[in-house]
Amino acid sequence: MAFTSLRVAVQRTRILPEWVRRADAAAGRAVNGRHAHPLVDRFWSRVTGFADRGVLWWTLAGVLAVTRRRRAAARGLVSLLVASALTNLIAKEVFGGDRPLLADVPIARQLPKPPITPSFPSGHSASAAAFAAGVALERPAIGAAIAPVALGVGYSRLHTGAHWLSDVVGGLALGAGVAALGALVVRPKPRTGTAPPPAPASSGTDRPLPASPDGEGVFIVANRSSGMSVVRADPLRAIAERLPRAAVHVLGDDEEPGGVVRAALAGEHPPSILGVCGGDGSVAAVAHEARAAGLPLFVVPGGTFNHFARAAGAASVDLAIDALQRGEGVRADVAELAFGEDAPITVLNTASVGVYPDFVAEREQREEHLGKWLAAVVAAVRVLRRSQPVTVVVDGRRARVWTLYVGVGVNDPGTVAPLRRGRLDGGVLDVRMLHSDSRLRAAASLSFGRRTSAVFRTLRLLPRRIEMFRATSLEVIVRPRQGQPPGFAHDGEVALEAPAAASAELATPGYRTTIAVAPASLDVYRPASPAAG
């Protein structure tokens, strides 16, 4: 061991110039000699620990994939993998070098397991720079936001005494260089401005619906808390300009969409058309009341993802208003979800139990203070560290799964999580069972895009066993996990109270839920398909 240390020290002396070694020593003395609060030391230790094995960057990639920045996520991850391989398999073997002496590092800053691999260059710094630069090539604004995080990871290696300054600088340069070379091999997608909304969906049969050129007879529930994490024009302004006679009710803090709609229907002048401006959870709640009242549904995309509006073909405010003014629509399938003996609720996109509901519940707890995207990062990390598989009995068959997804209608077979339906008709449920595997693969299953799923599949990071089948109805018994009934998600909302109440109805631990497709049971405004036009 002494011979190895001597050889490495001599190697560093031979390769690095004298001025670099002097700069390293000066930077080390400055960092180690500066007194820091114990919480600061703990923070930088957590940062460097979170970046171990790329967990931080994989988590951010998952968030990018969920938010439809799949190409940026894929380029960032590929750059990271190449930079990590070059650093650990080649650069460290060629340059090597000894790490800072632990005797010079304050005890409170030292890592629980000091690294023993060669020092130059820093693998953490290379991975950080590669991911940030790779994302920046596809999404410059997002890359600029990630860059301080990457630099923070680099500094954390100095603060904890794991690397010299030259190691960090060399790692950052190597990672950025890998991303730049990647841009020469696969050029970034040119950004020529905002892409136009997708063409209207061709699924479902067009049908005439009551037209309202000025909004007469239309009652719209608006949820301003939806979609606050995305930047866009205010949809209510367009509604006020183009539908001046529509009645718009903005939800208060203690109001829920269903109650507001029922009150409007019970009023002196009940509406003839129900509308909603918000995310998928708000849309599903108003859709339930529209079905009960036998009224058509006017959907204005006002959430973060707007899965149902996009599937219907009303992906923008103007497209939705055009369809309402012309009286164009479609009859769509929905699903009915019931807990125990309770009355069923309407589901438009998907219902699930397992990792995804855990993720949504964790995110919602932190959104108010952290914002949606940062809350999503924290939630993904906590799910990765703490989540456990769920035991379910699906139509009498017992299984232990990370997540059970039940999508309404046929979904994309290339994705693991069927969160956005591909068709409005078909009369089937698309079921995906992600059987128990490692936590890392469970977190990778949160990649909702086809391209990201393909990357993870190539890297063998998706659950090894994914069972897919279709059905018209499903009975699911969910067993307790750690003594508590797991939450059940539907259209981005997580139900906790209903599963707990349903759990009390069974003689054995757990709760029973049923979900069945309701074909052609909701009239929705959307532009007529090109063939009909």
Sequence and secondary structure as in RCSB ss.txt:
>XXXX:A:sequence
MAFTSLRVAVQRTRILPEWVRRADAAAGRAVNGRHAHPLVDRFWSRVTGFADRGVLWWTLAGVLAVTRRRRAAAR
GLVSLLVASALTNLIAKEVFGGDRPLLADVPIARQLPKPPITPSFPSGHSASAAAFAAGVALERPAIGAAIAPVA
LGVGYSRLHTGAHWLSDVVGGLALGAGVAALGALVVRPKPRTGTAPPPAPASSGTDRPLPASPDGEGVFIVANRS
SGMSVVRADPLRAIAERLPRAAVHVLGDDEEPGGVVRAALAGEHPPSILGVCGGDGSVAAVAHEARAAGLPLFVV
PGGTFNHFARAAGAASVDLAIDALQRGEGVRADVAELAFGEDAPITVLNTASVGVYPDFVAEREQREEHLGKWLA
AVVAAVRVLRRSQPVTVVVDGRRARVWTLYVGVGVNDPGTVAPLRRGRLDGGVLDVRMLHSDSRLRAAASLSFGR
RTSAVFRTLRLLPRRIEMFRATSLEVIVRPRQGQPPGFAHDGEVALEAPAAASAELATPGYRTTIAVAPASLDVY
RPASPAAG
>XXXX:A:secstr
 HHHHHHHHHHHHHHS HHHHHHHHHHHHHHHHS   HHHHHHHHHHHHHTGGGHHHHHHHHHHHHTT HHHHHH
HHHHHHHHHHHIIIIIHHHH      GGGS GGGS SS   S  SS HHHHHHHHHHHHHHHH HHHHHHHHHHH
HHHHHHHHHTTSS HHHHHHHHHHHHHHHHHHHHHS      S          S EEE    SS TTEEEEE TT
TTTTS    HHHHHHHH TT EEEE  TT  HHHHHHHHHTSSS  SEEEEEE HHHHHHHHHHHHHHT  EEEE
E SSS HHHHHHT  SHHHHHHHHHHTEEEEEEEEEEEETTS  EEESSEEEEEHHHHHHHHHHHHHHHH HHHH
HHHHHHHHHHH   EEEEETTEEEEEEEEEEEES   TT SS  S S S SS EEEEEEES  HHHHHHTT  SH
HHHHHHHHTT S S EEEEEESEEEEEE  BTTB   EEETTEEE HHHHHHHTTSSSSSEEEEEEEEEEEEEEE
    TTT 
